[in-house]
Amino acid sequence: MRTSLVCIALVHALTSTALAQEHTQEQEPPAPRWRPENYVGASLMGFAGFLRVNVGSYEVSYEHVFERHHGVRVAGDFIHVHEDAAHVQTHQWTFGGSLGYRYYFGHGVGPFVGASFGYRRGFGHYGVHHQPDHTSLANEQIRVIGQVGYRFFAERLALQVVPRVGIGYGEYSVWATDRDDAAGQAAARYSRDVLAPSALVIDLELTVGFGF
């Protein structure tokens, strides 16, 4: 009789322990999926400059994500924008970089909002068709851009794709470097309007790269 009671007590204890472990496992949240903290990529939106539209740049970027949600991003960029109208043409090149912050609603992926601060400086020329002399130009831009976008990430390939739309302040300054007359000022104004006719600018990104 005593042996039977001991066996019953042992079975009851083992059953209770198993049920308790199962209940604990059910309450534990699933482990978060792996997400990299570092991302490198390149954006090819600078091709729009060949379409006479300045809405993006060729860009190489690096981003580090802290605490799964806070991204700090540095980038270098290049643009070539040209306009070849019926009687005049202008070609301009800019080189610069930016520093930005992004907040991700997922763990470094998915939708995000953010802002970036950037600076560009470059050169160019303006000329009238069938005239050999062109006006040499210089350009400069300081920009502050608010942005919203989405990071797609394929874990098996460690591949990221980031479309992003930005809008903000980015007025260009353009001036002639080899003359200071009315013709030089007109060339600068025309070329500035090709880069951006107002201080309100649109900046698009389509980055492809890797996370690690």
N, C-alpha and C positions, 0 to 999 in steps of 0.2 A: 504493500500500500504506500509506504513512504517513497519507494522508488518511482511509483506512478506519479505521485504528486511532484517529485523533482523533475520528471520528464515533462509534465504539463507546464510547470513554471518555466523551464528552459525554452520550450517551444513558444510560449507566450512572450518571453523576453526577446527572442530572435525575431519573431513576427513584428513586435512593436518597434524594434530597432530598424528593421527593413522599411516599415511604413513611414517612420520618422525621416529616414534618409531620402525616401522617394518624395515626401512632402517638401523637404528642404530643397531638393533639386528642382522641383516644380516652381518654387518661389525665387530661385536665383535667376537674375536676368541673363540672357544669352551673352556670350563674350562678343565684344565689338569686332566687326570685320577689320581686317588689316587695311590700313591706308598709309601711304608714304607721307613723310614730312617735307620732302624736297621735290621740287618740280622744275624742269628745264623745258624750254620750248621756243618755237619761232612762229611769228605771225607774218603772213604774206599779203596783208591788206594794202601794202604800198603799191601793188599793181594798179590800184585805182587811179594813181597819179598819171598813168599813161592814158587813162580815159578822161583826163582833164578834170578829175574830181579829187580833192584832197580830203579824204575821210578816214584815212588810216595810214599805217607805215609798215615798212619792213622792220621787224623787231626781234631781238633775241632777249630772252628773259630768264630769270631765276627767282623762285619763290620758296620761302620756308614757312611752314604752317606750325604755329605754336598752340598747344593746348587744344588741338583738333579743330579749332574754329577761327583762329586769328592768323591771317597770312600777310607777310611782309614781302614785297616784290620789288626787284630792281630790274631795269631793262635799258638797253641801248637801241636806238632807232635811226632809220635813214629813210628819206623820201626824195623822189624826183618827180616834180610836177611840171608839166609843160602845156602851153596853149599855142596852137598854130592856127590863127585865124586867117581871114582872107588877105589881110595886108600886113599884119604884124605877128611876131612870135616872141614868146618868153619861155625860158627854161630856168628852173630853179632847183637847187639841191639843198637839203637841210640835214644836219647831223646833231644828235642829242641823246638825251636819256631821261629817265623818270624814276621816281620812288613812290610806291603806293602801298596802301593797306586795304585788305579785303576781309570781310566777315562772312564765313561760310555757315549756312544753316545746317549742313551735314558735317560729317567728320572730314573736313578738307575737300569735300566734293559736293556736287549739287549746286543749288542756287546760292548766289552771293551778292552783296552790295559792297561798295567801297569808294575810294577816291585816290587820285594820284596827282603828284606835282612834277612838272617836267620843264625842261629847258632845251631849246634848239637854236642853232646858229648855222648859217650857210651862205651860199653865193649863187650867182646866176648871171644871166644876160638878157637883154631885150633888144630887138631889132626890127627894122622895117624890111619887108621883102625887096630883094634886088638892090639893097644898099649894103655895102661891105662893112660899114662901121656899126658896131653894136654898143649899147650902153652896158657897162659892167655894174652889177648889183650886189648888195649884201642884204641878208635878212636875219631876223631874230624873232623868237617867240618864247614867252613865258606862259605856261598853261596850268590850270587847276581844273581837273576833270572829275565829275561824279560818274559812277559807273554801276551797271547791273549786268550780271551774266550768269553762266552755268558751267560747271566743270563736269564733263563726262569722263569717266575713268574705267578702263578695261583692266581688271586685275591680272588676268593671265598674261597679257602683253605689257603690263605696266604702262599703258598708253593713255595719254590725256588729250582731250579736245576741248577747247574753251572758246565759245562764241561770247562776245561781250559788246555792249553798247555803252558809249560814254558821251556825255554832253557837259559843257562848262565854258569857262573863260579861256580864251587862247588867241588874243589879238596879235597879229604879225606886224612887225616894223620892217619896211623895205626902203632902201635908199641907194642912190647912185654913188658909185665910188670913184668915177673918173670924170665927173662933170657936175656942175652945180647951177645949171640953168633951167629954164622952163621945160625944155625937152627931157632933161634928166629927171625932173620931178614928175612929169607925166608918165615916164617909163616906170618909175618906182610905184606910182599909184596903181597903174594898170597891173603890174606884176603882183602887188600886194593883194589886189582883188581876186587874182587867180588863186593865190594861196588860201585866202579867207576874206570875204568881203566885209565881215563884221567880227566883233569880239566873241560872239557866241559860236562855238564850233562843235562839230560832231566828230567823235573819234571811235572807230570800229576796230575790233580785234577778232581774229580767228587763229588761235594758237594751236599747234599740234606739237606734242612733245612726250616726255617720259617722266614718271615719278619713281623715286627711290628713297 
